[in-house]
Amino acid sequence: MKRISVFILALSCLAMMGCSDLHWQYRAIQQGNVIKQKNVAKLHKGMSKKEVTEIMGSPVLENIFNHNRWDYVYTFKKPFGNTTKRTVTVLFSNDRIVRILNIGPIVGGNNLSA
């Protein structure tokens, strides 16, 4: 009887260790501004900061030393997968766009490309 109890206990421990590899509790993590290609396409030189905010929303990063640079950053991490990062930097002069920098891939799905 004692051997059976030890065997069942050992078998139960092994079974529980095997279940620890199930990763159902992990979820995709999205951070920052969702950057849609259609919104980036609307940006152009000469637009005001207010117009940019209406299209893209408030920037995640606003440089405290350079108020003429806004950075929109988005990261998407799949569980046990790659992390996708997309950055759009908008440079201003006299509160008007002078340059737009796109860094990172355009990602489809999850409301990114539509």
Secondary structure, DSSP 8 states (H G I E B T S, - for coil): -HHHHHHHHHHHHHHHHHHTT--TT---EEEE----HHHHHH--TT-BHHHHHHHH-S-SEE-SS-TTEEEEEEEEE-TTS-EEEEEEEEEEETTEEEEEEEES----STTS--
